[in-house]
Amino acid sequence: MVLVFFLKGIAVGAVIAVPVGPVGILCLRKTIFEGELAGLISGLGAASGDAFFGVIAAFGLTFISQWLLGYESLLRAAGGCYLLYAGAHALLRPRPVATGAYRSRETLFHSFVSTFLLTITNPLTILVFLGIFEALGLRGAHATLLLAAALVVGVWTGSFVWWLTLSLGIGMFRRAIGPRHLGWISRGSGAVLFLSGAALVATSVMKQLAHLH
């Protein structure tokens, strides 16, 4: 039973991670411009963020989920502001180059923290996990701590394997990308990040204004 829930968690983690949103764009940028290790560490941060929400949902930590959901608009606005910054930086960066240079621990730590924090600025993911876990059978007599732990570890593993595969796959082709194409990739991804951030900030502000009326 424990192995079954672990395998279910792997499937859930992969499904949650596969859609390429702003976090995925950031990980791809890290891989292309800073190397496979930087991209992998960024993916690890995203996987840990998914696992964080998985822990809250699987172990029924309602006080944390209620707090996060209560500040959902503020968190999404904060994530949007970071995306605005990251997008603007990418758009204004002159002549980006792909390097495989050594990355310091501080730089790698920043890569991990940035994607982790950006991932957890969307607490609505907790509700998604709650629905999925219940559908998978984590309820009633089956909602034991051991099975919940197996499911969460599986979620982290599935998400991390996806990011590992993506980073290594992109890394295989990154050296074949010419300077001209690097410029287009940088500007294109920067535009996506900037627009995503603008949309998050705008929707958060509109939601807050709606509450005032």
Backbone torsions as a table, in degrees:
resi	resn	phi	psi	omega
1	MET	NA	-40.9	179.6
2	VAL	-62.9	-44.0	179.5
3	LEU	-63.3	-38.0	179.0
4	VAL	-61.9	-45.0	180.0
5	PHE	-68.9	-33.9	176.2
6	PHE	-63.3	-44.9	179.2
7	LEU	-66.0	-37.9	175.6
8	LYS	-61.9	-40.2	179.6
9	GLY	-63.9	-38.8	177.5
10	ILE	-59.3	-44.8	179.8
11	ALA	-62.6	-42.6	180.0
12	VAL	-64.5	-44.8	-179.9
13	GLY	-60.1	-40.7	179.2
14	ALA	-67.1	-43.2	-178.9
15	VAL	-64.3	-39.9	179.4
16	ILE	-67.0	-36.3	-174.3
17	ALA	-81.8	-27.9	-171.2
18	VAL	-60.2	-44.9	-179.5
19	PRO	-56.2	126.9	-176.2
20	VAL	-88.3	99.1	176.2
21	GLY	-106.3	-158.8	179.8
22	PRO	-56.9	-38.9	179.1
23	VAL	-63.7	-42.4	178.0
24	GLY	-62.2	-39.7	178.1
25	ILE	-62.7	-41.7	178.4
26	LEU	-62.0	-43.4	179.7
27	CYS	-64.4	-40.3	177.7
28	LEU	-63.6	-42.3	178.1
29	ARG	-61.8	-44.3	179.0
30	LYS	-59.2	-43.3	-178.8
31	THR	-64.2	-45.4	-176.1
32	ILE	-70.9	-44.6	-171.7
33	PHE	-95.7	-18.9	-176.8
34	GLU	-124.4	-5.8	176.3
35	GLY	108.2	166.1	-175.4
36	GLU	-62.2	-38.0	-178.1
37	LEU	-63.8	-44.4	178.8
38	ALA	-62.8	-40.8	177.5
39	GLY	-65.9	-39.0	179.9
40	LEU	-66.2	-42.4	178.7
41	ILE	-64.6	-38.1	176.4
42	SER	-62.9	-42.8	176.9
43	GLY	-63.4	-35.2	177.0
44	LEU	-62.8	-38.0	176.8
45	GLY	-63.9	-42.3	178.0
46	ALA	-65.1	-41.8	178.7
47	ALA	-63.2	-39.0	178.9
48	SER	-67.6	-34.8	175.7
49	GLY	-64.4	-42.5	176.6
50	ASP	-62.6	-42.1	179.8
51	ALA	-64.8	-34.9	177.9
52	PHE	-59.7	-46.6	176.7
53	PHE	-66.5	-35.2	178.0
54	GLY	-62.9	-40.0	177.8
55	VAL	-61.7	-45.6	-179.5
56	ILE	-60.6	-43.6	-178.1
57	ALA	-72.7	-44.4	-174.4
58	ALA	-70.2	-35.6	-176.5
59	PHE	-98.4	6.5	175.2
60	GLY	63.1	40.5	-179.8
61	LEU	-82.5	71.5	-172.6
62	THR	-64.9	-31.1	-178.7
63	PHE	-65.8	-34.5	177.6
64	ILE	-74.8	-44.1	-178.8
65	SER	-63.9	-40.0	178.9
66	GLN	-65.2	-38.8	178.6
67	TRP	-64.9	-47.1	-179.3
68	LEU	-63.9	-43.9	-179.9
69	LEU	-67.8	-29.7	177.8
70	GLY	-66.6	-29.0	179.3
71	TYR	-107.9	24.7	-175.0
72	GLU	-56.9	-45.8	-178.9
73	SER	-64.0	-42.1	179.9
74	LEU	-65.4	-42.0	179.5
75	LEU	-64.1	-42.9	179.8
76	ARG	-66.9	-35.9	176.6
77	ALA	-65.2	-39.7	177.9
78	ALA	-63.3	-43.5	176.4
79	GLY	-62.7	-38.8	178.4
80	GLY	-63.6	-39.9	178.7
81	CYS	-63.8	-40.1	178.1
82	TYR	-64.8	-40.2	178.6
83	LEU	-65.3	-37.3	175.2
84	LEU	-59.7	-44.2	179.2
85	TYR	-64.6	-48.2	-178.4
86	ALA	-63.6	-40.2	179.3
87	GLY	-66.5	-44.5	179.1
88	ALA	-63.3	-40.5	178.9
89	HIS	-62.0	-41.1	179.3
90	ALA	-68.0	-39.2	-178.6
91	LEU	-69.0	-33.9	-175.6
92	LEU	-93.1	-7.6	-177.5
93	ARG	-70.6	123.0	-178.2
94	PRO	-81.4	137.0	172.8
95	ARG	43.5	69.3	178.3
96	PRO	-65.2	145.6	178.4
97	VAL	-129.8	150.7	176.2
98	ALA	-90.9	123.5	-179.7
99	THR	-126.0	151.7	173.8
100	GLY	-114.5	27.8	-174.2
101	ALA	-66.8	160.2	177.6
102	TYR	-60.3	133.3	178.5
103	ARG	-107.0	131.0	-179.1
104	SER	-69.3	162.9	178.4
105	ARG	-61.5	-36.4	-179.9
106	GLU	-64.8	-41.0	179.9
107	THR	-66.1	-43.5	179.1
108	LEU	-66.0	-38.3	178.1
109	PHE	-63.1	-41.0	177.4
110	HIS	-62.9	-39.9	178.5
111	SER	-61.2	-42.4	179.3
112	PHE	-65.8	-51.2	-174.8
113	VAL	-63.9	-40.2	-176.0
114	SER	-63.5	-44.5	-179.9
115	THR	-74.5	-32.8	176.8
116	PHE	-62.8	-50.5	-178.6
117	LEU	-65.4	-38.6	179.0
118	LEU	-64.6	-37.1	178.8
119	THR	-64.2	-41.9	-176.2
120	ILE	-83.0	2.4	173.4
121	THR	-80.0	2.8	176.3
122	ASN	-118.8	73.4	-175.6
123	PRO	-65.9	-11.7	176.6
124	LEU	-62.2	-17.5	176.3
125	THR	-60.7	-28.2	177.7
126	ILE	-58.6	-42.4	-179.7
127	LEU	-64.8	-35.8	177.1
128	VAL	-63.4	-46.0	178.8
129	PHE	-62.7	-40.4	179.6
130	LEU	-58.8	-46.1	179.6
131	GLY	-65.3	-42.4	-179.0
132	ILE	-66.7	-45.1	-177.7
133	PHE	-63.1	-39.5	178.3
134	GLU	-65.9	-39.7	178.5
135	ALA	-65.2	-29.8	-179.9
136	LEU	-81.1	-6.9	176.2
137	GLY	106.5	6.8	178.5
138	LEU	-84.9	75.9	-180.0
139	ARG	-157.1	161.4	177.7
140	GLY	58.9	-132.5	-177.5
141	ALA	-66.6	-21.3	-178.6
142	HIS	-83.2	-9.8	-176.0
143	ALA	-83.1	59.3	177.4
144	THR	-88.0	160.2	-179.4
145	LEU	-63.0	-37.5	-179.1
146	LEU	-65.3	-44.9	179.9
147	LEU	-68.8	-37.4	177.5
148	ALA	-63.3	-42.0	179.2
149	ALA	-64.4	-42.1	179.3
150	ALA	-61.8	-39.2	179.9
151	LEU	-66.6	-43.0	-178.8
152	VAL	-67.2	-44.0	177.6
153	VAL	-60.7	-38.7	176.8
154	GLY	-63.1	-41.0	178.0
155	VAL	-60.2	-46.6	179.4
156	TRP	-62.5	-43.4	-178.6
157	THR	-63.7	-46.9	-179.8
158	GLY	-61.6	-42.8	179.4
159	SER	-66.2	-43.8	-178.1
160	PHE	-66.7	-39.9	178.5
161	VAL	-61.2	-38.7	177.4
162	TRP	-62.1	-47.9	-178.5
163	TRP	-66.5	-35.5	176.7
164	LEU	-62.1	-47.2	179.6
165	THR	-61.8	-42.7	-179.0
166	LEU	-65.3	-44.5	-178.4
167	SER	-64.6	-45.0	179.9
168	LEU	-67.4	-38.3	179.7
169	GLY	-64.7	-46.8	177.7
170	ILE	-65.6	-38.1	-179.1
171	GLY	-61.5	-29.0	-179.8
172	MET	-66.6	-27.1	-175.3
173	PHE	-109.0	-6.9	-172.2
174	ARG	-63.4	-33.8	-178.0
175	ARG	-73.3	-15.3	179.4
176	ALA	-89.2	-3.1	-178.5
177	ILE	-83.8	123.5	-178.7
178	GLY	-76.7	163.7	-179.2
179	PRO	-55.9	-39.7	-179.4
180	ARG	-63.5	-44.1	-179.9
181	HIS	-68.8	-32.5	176.4
182	LEU	-61.0	-39.4	178.1
183	GLY	-62.7	-43.6	178.8
184	TRP	-65.3	-40.8	179.6
185	ILE	-63.2	-43.0	-178.9
186	SER	-64.3	-47.9	-178.8
187	ARG	-68.3	-40.5	-179.8
188	GLY	-64.4	-47.2	178.9
189	SER	-67.2	-36.5	177.4
190	GLY	-63.2	-39.6	178.1
191	ALA	-64.1	-40.8	178.9
192	VAL	-63.5	-44.2	179.0
193	LEU	-63.5	-43.9	-178.4
194	PHE	-64.1	-46.1	-179.7
195	LEU	-66.6	-36.9	177.2
196	SER	-64.0	-42.3	177.8
197	GLY	-64.2	-42.4	178.8
198	ALA	-61.8	-40.0	179.8
199	ALA	-66.0	-41.9	179.6
200	LEU	-64.1	-45.7	-179.9
201	VAL	-63.6	-44.1	-178.5
202	ALA	-62.7	-46.2	-179.4
203	THR	-66.4	-35.6	178.6
204	SER	-66.5	-43.0	179.0
205	VAL	-64.9	-43.0	179.8
206	MET	-63.4	-37.4	178.9
207	LYS	-65.8	-41.0	179.3
208	GLN	-66.9	-40.6	178.6
209	LEU	-64.7	-35.8	178.6
210	ALA	-65.2	-33.6	179.2
211	HIS	-70.3	-25.1	-178.2
212	LEU	-77.5	-18.1	-177.7
213	HIS	-97.2	NA	NA
